[in-house]
């Protein structure tokens, strides 16, 4: 049950981070440092998710 909650929480975080990243990218460009940081944070979340699946 706890694993299910962790997965759902990570999926939600991933979706929110991805949406935020795309919004920033549209405003600032895909190579802007803020967008790159969001991308790295998204990668971290995706790596965490892949470890528990």
N, C-alpha and C positions, 0 to 999 in steps of 0.2 A: 504494500500500500504506500509506504513512504517513497519507494522508487517511482511509483506512478506520479506522485505529487511533485517530486523533483523533476521528472521528465516534463510534466505540464508547465512547471515554472520556467524551466529552461527554454521550452518552445515559445512561451510568451515573451521572455526576455529577448530571444533571437528575433522574433517578429518585430518587436518594438525597436530594437537596435537597427535592424535592416531598414525599416521605414524612416527612422531618423537619419540614417546615413544617406539614403537616397534624397531626402529633402535637402540636406546640407550640400550634397553633391550638385543638385540642380541650382542651388544658389551660389556656391563657391567654386564649383568645378571638382572633378574627380581626383585631382592631384593636390588639392589644398590639404595642408597638414591636419586640420580638424577632421576632414573626411578620411584621411589615412588612419588617424587614431581610431575613429569609429570602426573602420574596417578591421583593424587589429583587435579591437574589443569584440567584434562580431566573430572573428576567427577563434578567439579564446572561448567564447560561449559555444561555438560549434564543436570545438575540440572536447569540451566538457561533456556535451551531449553525446558525442560519438563514443566516449569512454563508458557511458552507462547504458547504452543501447545493446 
